[in-house]
């Protein structure tokens, strides 16, 4: 397979429209596809009502199906989502049987059935790329996503994941052989980092993520409320929306803290970068975080961070403090020690930068191509 890069036809399936960003998956999948398209004959398919962009190194196909980005709660995966999911799955299978790819690479659970059925029908290698699993997103996993992951993940020839943390989860929870699980690290953002002058004098501490159980917004809010009275030199911004956003807003209002604790809702990608360009510290309070793309983006913008223990980003940035999200006392103490010690913040930023300089999507694509070749050599 010495000429693999010149002839391998790869079909990549996604479910999140990268032009309508809801989470890290769409961003990461599109960036990987762009790099992988330089070394393979790549077709990247995903659901979208928007016209094709015509950009990128790959052939793009968009299916006019609306898949809700993230769903939460026992009634989240209802008839509307199931119908859209079935339509997308059927359309992908029908089109895929006409195109005859040599390998299928599918991102997260919504793409697993289509990819698995196609790979079996065409007798080609099947690669599942796991950005998160149901236990990351739900306090008590169950329902459609969990059942789909349990049914399809063991069928893959190779399972890619974003961190050692998630690799261990896959092996233990789904009984997948360790030699079929591979960690593929993300590259750094393509944007050139910049700094923006804050329109206020306080130090800015940020939370960026969906307002859901997984991301632990109330842990961050408890910390912010504790420091709100003690440290008038701090301002907190919680960017994101989700099923806990309303309760976050209500709690802020109840404590009359809205001047210096703000939760503006969902932000565009450019707005997130603007926020990071002003931030003095990122605090992640996730219950379970396969990677934490926002930590990679924060490092790119020279923003120091505090990370939770169940988080892939902690593997990338070992100089960042790692604290349990429910330990409000320790979070407050560590935050204050960083805010009040510029030398400590700069030292962490320097180490984070050294790590992120090694992270490129080109190196990820090269590593992935080697993994593809191994599948063909071993006959998987």
C-alpha positions as CSV (number, residue, x, y, z in Angstrom):
1,X,0.0,0.0,0.0
2,X,2.9,2.4,-0.7
3,X,0.7,4.5,-2.9
4,X,-2.1,4.6,-0.4
5,X,-2.2,8.4,-0.2
6,X,-2.6,8.7,-3.9
7,X,-5.6,6.4,-4.4
8,X,-7.4,5.7,-1.1
9,X,-11.0,6.8,-1.5
10,X,-12.3,7.8,2.0
11,X,-15.9,8.5,2.8
12,X,-16.1,10.6,6.0
13,X,-19.5,11.0,7.6
14,X,-20.4,13.8,10.1
15,X,-23.6,15.0,11.7
16,X,-22.8,18.5,12.7
17,X,-22.8,21.3,10.1
18,X,-19.4,23.1,10.5
19,X,-21.0,26.3,9.2
20,X,-23.5,26.3,12.1
21,X,-21.2,25.5,15.0
22,X,-22.9,24.0,18.1
23,X,-19.9,22.2,19.6
24,X,-16.4,21.1,19.0
25,X,-17.3,18.2,16.8
26,X,-18.1,20.2,13.7
27,X,-15.0,22.4,14.0
28,X,-12.7,19.4,14.6
29,X,-14.2,17.2,11.9
30,X,-14.0,19.9,9.2
31,X,-10.4,20.8,10.1
32,X,-9.4,17.1,10.0
33,X,-11.2,16.7,6.7
34,X,-9.3,19.6,5.2
35,X,-5.9,18.2,6.2
36,X,-6.9,14.6,5.3
37,X,-8.1,15.7,1.9
38,X,-4.6,16.7,1.0
39,X,-3.4,13.1,1.3
40,X,-6.5,11.1,0.3
41,X,-9.4,11.2,-2.1
42,X,-11.8,12.3,0.6
43,X,-15.6,12.8,0.4
44,X,-17.0,14.5,3.5
45,X,-20.8,14.2,3.9
46,X,-23.0,15.8,6.6
47,X,-26.5,17.2,7.1
48,X,-27.0,20.8,6.2
49,X,-29.6,23.1,4.6
50,X,-27.0,25.5,3.5
51,X,-25.4,25.4,0.0
52,X,-22.0,23.8,-0.4
53,X,-19.1,26.1,0.4
54,X,-16.9,25.0,-2.4
55,X,-13.9,25.4,-0.1
56,X,-11.6,22.8,1.4
57,X,-9.4,20.0,-0.1
58,X,-12.3,17.4,-0.1
59,X,-15.5,16.7,-2.0
60,X,-18.4,17.9,0.0
61,X,-21.9,16.7,0.0
62,X,-24.7,18.2,2.2
63,X,-27.9,16.4,2.9
64,X,-31.0,18.6,3.5
65,X,-31.9,17.1,6.9
66,X,-32.1,19.0,10.1
67,X,-30.5,17.0,13.0
68,X,-30.8,18.8,16.3
69,X,-27.3,19.5,17.6
70,X,-27.5,18.3,21.1
71,X,-30.3,16.8,23.1
72,X,-30.8,16.3,26.8
73,X,-33.3,14.6,29.1
74,X,-35.3,11.4,28.8
75,X,-37.6,12.8,26.1
76,X,-34.8,14.5,24.1
77,X,-34.5,11.9,21.4
78,X,-38.1,12.0,20.3
79,X,-40.0,11.4,17.1
80,X,-38.7,14.5,15.3
81,X,-35.0,13.6,15.8
82,X,-35.6,9.9,15.0
83,X,-37.3,10.7,11.7
84,X,-34.5,13.1,10.7
85,X,-31.8,10.6,11.7
86,X,-33.5,7.8,9.8
87,X,-33.7,10.1,6.7
88,X,-30.1,11.0,6.9
89,X,-29.1,7.3,7.4
90,X,-31.1,6.1,4.5
91,X,-29.8,8.9,2.2
92,X,-26.2,8.2,3.1
93,X,-26.6,4.5,2.5
94,X,-28.3,5.0,-0.9
95,X,-25.7,7.5,-2.1
96,X,-22.8,5.5,-0.6
97,X,-23.6,2.4,-2.5
98,X,-23.2,4.3,-5.7
99,X,-19.8,5.9,-4.9
100,X,-17.9,2.8,-3.7
101,X,-15.4,4.2,-1.2
102,X,-12.5,2.1,0.0
103,X,-12.9,3.1,3.7
104,X,-15.5,4.7,5.9
105,X,-14.6,7.2,8.7
106,X,-17.7,8.1,10.8
107,X,-17.9,10.8,13.5
108,X,-20.0,10.0,16.6
109,X,-23.1,8.0,17.2
110,X,-25.6,9.5,14.7
111,X,-23.4,8.3,11.8
112,X,-22.6,4.8,13.1
113,X,-25.6,2.9,11.6
114,X,-25.2,4.3,8.1
115,X,-21.4,3.7,8.2
116,X,-21.7,0.2,9.6
117,X,-24.3,-0.9,7.1
118,X,-22.4,0.6,4.2
119,X,-19.1,-0.9,5.3
120,X,-20.6,-4.3,5.6
121,X,-22.4,-4.1,2.2
122,X,-19.2,-2.9,0.5
123,X,-16.8,-5.1,2.5
124,X,-14.5,-2.2,3.4
125,X,-12.8,-1.1,6.6
126,X,-14.9,0.7,9.2
127,X,-13.5,3.5,11.4
128,X,-15.6,5.1,14.1
129,X,-14.3,8.5,15.5
130,X,-15.6,9.1,19.0
131,X,-15.6,12.7,20.2
132,X,-17.9,11.9,23.1
133,X,-20.1,9.1,24.4
134,X,-23.4,9.1,26.2
135,X,-21.8,8.8,29.7
136,X,-20.0,12.1,29.0
137,X,-23.2,13.9,28.2
138,X,-25.7,12.3,30.6
139,X,-25.5,11.7,34.4
140,X,-27.4,8.5,33.9
141,X,-26.7,7.3,30.3
142,X,-29.5,5.5,28.5
143,X,-31.8,5.9,25.5
144,X,-31.1,6.2,21.8
145,X,-27.5,7.4,21.9
146,X,-26.3,4.9,24.5
147,X,-28.1,2.0,22.7
148,X,-26.6,3.0,19.4
149,X,-23.1,3.2,20.8
150,X,-23.5,-0.1,22.5
151,X,-24.7,-1.8,19.3
152,X,-22.3,-0.3,16.8
153,X,-19.0,0.6,18.5
154,X,-17.9,-3.1,18.9
155,X,-18.4,-3.6,15.1
156,X,-15.7,-1.1,14.1
157,X,-12.3,-2.2,12.7
158,X,-10.8,0.8,14.4
159,X,-12.1,3.3,17.0
160,X,-10.5,6.7,17.1
161,X,-10.8,8.9,20.1
162,X,-9.6,12.3,21.2
163,X,-7.8,11.5,24.5
164,X,-6.4,8.7,26.7
165,X,-9.3,9.4,29.1
166,X,-11.9,8.5,26.5
167,X,-9.9,5.6,25.2
168,X,-10.0,4.0,28.6
169,X,-13.8,4.7,28.8
170,X,-14.3,2.9,25.4
171,X,-12.3,-0.1,26.4
172,X,-14.0,-0.5,29.8
173,X,-17.6,0.4,28.9
174,X,-17.9,-1.2,25.4
175,X,-15.6,-4.2,25.8
176,X,-13.5,-3.1,22.8
177,X,-10.1,-4.7,22.3
178,X,-7.4,-2.1,23.3
179,X,-5.4,-2.7,20.0
180,X,-8.5,-1.4,18.1
181,X,-8.6,1.9,20.0
182,X,-6.3,4.7,18.9
183,X,-6.0,8.2,20.2
184,X,-5.9,10.9,17.5
185,X,-5.0,14.3,18.9
186,X,-6.5,17.6,17.6
187,X,-4.6,20.3,15.8
188,X,-4.6,23.9,17.0
189,X,-7.1,26.4,15.6
190,X,-6.2,27.9,12.2
191,X,-7.0,31.5,13.4
192,X,-4.2,33.8,14.2
193,X,-4.5,34.7,17.9
194,X,-5.0,38.3,19.0
195,X,-5.6,40.4,22.1
196,X,-8.5,42.9,22.6
197,X,-8.6,45.7,25.1
198,X,-11.4,45.0,27.6
199,X,-14.0,47.8,27.9
200,X,-13.9,47.4,31.7
201,X,-11.1,47.3,34.4
202,X,-11.9,44.0,36.1
203,X,-10.0,40.8,35.4
204,X,-12.1,38.5,33.2
205,X,-12.7,34.9,34.1
206,X,-14.6,32.8,31.5
207,X,-16.7,29.7,31.1
208,X,-17.3,28.6,27.5
209,X,-19.6,25.6,26.8
210,X,-23.1,24.3,26.6
211,X,-25.2,24.9,29.7
212,X,-25.8,21.2,30.4
213,X,-25.0,18.7,33.2
214,X,-21.9,17.6,31.3
215,X,-20.2,21.1,31.4
216,X,-21.1,21.8,35.0
217,X,-22.1,25.4,34.7
218,X,-23.5,25.6,38.2
219,X,-20.1,24.6,39.6
220,X,-18.6,27.6,37.9
221,X,-21.5,29.8,39.0
222,X,-21.1,28.7,42.6
223,X,-17.4,29.8,42.4
224,X,-18.3,33.1,40.8
225,X,-21.0,33.9,43.4
226,X,-18.5,33.1,46.2
227,X,-16.0,35.5,44.7
228,X,-18.5,38.1,43.6
229,X,-18.7,39.7,47.1
230,X,-15.1,39.2,48.0
231,X,-13.4,40.3,44.8
232,X,-15.0,43.3,43.1
233,X,-12.0,43.3,40.8
234,X,-13.2,40.2,39.0
235,X,-15.8,39.8,36.2
236,X,-17.3,36.5,35.1
237,X,-18.8,35.6,31.7
238,X,-20.5,32.3,31.0
239,X,-20.9,31.8,27.3
240,X,-23.3,29.1,26.0
241,X,-26.8,27.9,26.1
242,X,-28.6,24.7,27.0
243,X,-31.1,23.1,29.3
244,X,-29.5,24.7,32.4
245,X,-29.2,28.2,31.0
246,X,-32.5,29.4,32.4
247,X,-31.6,28.3,35.9
248,X,-28.2,29.9,35.6
249,X,-29.9,33.2,34.7
250,X,-32.4,32.8,37.6
251,X,-29.6,32.2,40.1
252,X,-27.6,35.2,38.9
253,X,-30.8,37.4,39.2
254,X,-31.7,36.0,42.6
255,X,-28.2,37.0,43.9
256,X,-28.4,40.4,42.1
257,X,-25.0,39.6,40.6
258,X,-25.8,40.4,36.9
259,X,-23.4,43.4,36.7
260,X,-20.3,41.2,37.1
261,X,-21.6,37.7,36.4
262,X,-23.0,37.5,32.9
263,X,-24.5,34.6,30.9
264,X,-25.2,36.1,27.4
265,X,-26.2,32.7,25.8
266,X,-24.9,31.2,22.6
267,X,-22.0,32.9,20.9
268,X,-20.8,32.7,17.4
269,X,-17.3,31.3,16.8
270,X,-15.9,34.9,16.2
271,X,-17.5,36.1,19.4
272,X,-15.9,33.2,21.3
273,X,-12.5,34.2,19.9
274,X,-13.2,37.8,20.9
275,X,-14.0,36.7,24.4
276,X,-10.8,34.6,24.6
277,X,-8.9,37.6,23.3
278,X,-9.9,39.6,26.4
279,X,-9.9,36.8,29.0
280,X,-7.5,36.5,31.9
281,X,-8.4,33.0,32.9
282,X,-10.5,30.1,31.6
283,X,-12.1,27.8,34.2
284,X,-13.6,24.5,33.0
285,X,-16.0,22.7,35.4
286,X,-17.1,19.7,33.3
287,X,-18.2,16.5,34.9
288,X,-16.7,14.5,32.0
289,X,-14.8,16.1,29.0
290,X,-13.3,13.8,26.3
291,X,-11.1,16.6,25.2
292,X,-12.2,20.2,25.8
293,X,-11.6,22.1,22.5
294,X,-12.1,25.4,24.3
295,X,-8.9,24.6,26.4
296,X,-6.9,24.2,23.1
297,X,-8.4,27.5,21.9
298,X,-7.6,29.2,25.2
299,X,-4.0,28.0,25.0
300,X,-3.8,29.3,21.5
301,X,-4.9,32.7,22.8
302,X,-2.4,32.7,25.7
303,X,-5.2,32.3,28.3
304,X,-4.2,30.3,31.3
305,X,-6.7,27.7,32.6
306,X,-8.0,25.6,35.4
307,X,-9.2,22.1,34.3
308,X,-11.4,19.4,35.8
309,X,-9.9,15.9,36.4
310,X,-12.0,13.9,33.9
311,X,-10.8,15.9,31.0
312,X,-8.6,15.1,28.0
313,X,-7.2,18.6,27.9
314,X,-5.4,17.8,31.2
315,X,-3.3,15.4,29.2
316,X,-2.3,18.1,26.8
317,X,-1.6,20.9,29.4
318,X,-0.1,19.3,32.5
319,X,0.9,22.7,33.9
320,X,-2.7,23.7,34.3
321,X,-4.2,23.1,37.8
322,X,-6.6,20.2,37.9
323,X,-9.5,20.6,40.4
324,X,-12.7,18.8,41.1
325,X,-15.5,21.0,39.8
326,X,-17.6,20.7,42.9
327,X,-14.8,21.8,45.2
328,X,-15.8,25.4,45.4
329,X,-13.3,26.4,48.1
330,X,-10.3,25.0,46.2
331,X,-11.5,26.5,42.9
332,X,-11.7,29.9,44.5
333,X,-8.3,29.6,46.2
334,X,-6.6,28.5,43.0
335,X,-8.4,31.1,40.9
336,X,-7.3,33.9,43.2
337,X,-3.7,32.6,43.4
338,X,-3.5,32.7,39.6
339,X,-5.2,36.1,39.1
340,X,-3.0,37.7,41.8
341,X,0.2,36.2,40.4
342,X,1.0,37.3,36.9
343,X,4.3,35.4,36.9
344,X,2.4,32.1,37.6
345,X,-0.1,32.8,34.8
346,X,2.7,33.6,32.3
347,X,4.6,30.5,33.2
348,X,1.6,28.3,32.5
349,X,0.9,30.2,29.3
350,X,4.5,29.5,28.1
351,X,4.3,25.8,28.8
352,X,0.8,25.6,27.2
353,X,2.2,27.3,24.1
354,X,5.1,24.9,23.9
355,X,2.6,22.0,23.8
356,X,0.2,23.5,21.3
357,X,3.0,24.3,18.8
358,X,3.3,20.6,18.4
359,X,-0.4,20.2,17.5
360,X,-1.2,20.5,13.8
361,X,-4.0,19.0,11.8
362,X,-1.4,18.0,9.2
363,X,0.4,15.8,11.7
364,X,-3.0,14.3,12.7
365,X,-3.9,13.5,9.1
366,X,-0.4,11.9,8.6
367,X,-0.9,9.8,11.7
368,X,-4.4,8.8,10.5
369,X,-3.2,7.8,7.1
370,X,-0.7,5.4,8.7
371,X,-3.5,3.9,10.8
372,X,-5.6,3.5,7.7
373,X,-2.7,1.7,6.0
374,X,-2.4,-0.6,9.0
375,X,-6.0,-1.7,8.6
376,X,-5.3,-2.8,5.0
377,X,-2.1,-4.5,5.9
378,X,-3.7,-6.5,8.7
379,X,-6.8,-7.3,6.6
380,X,-9.2,-5.8,9.1
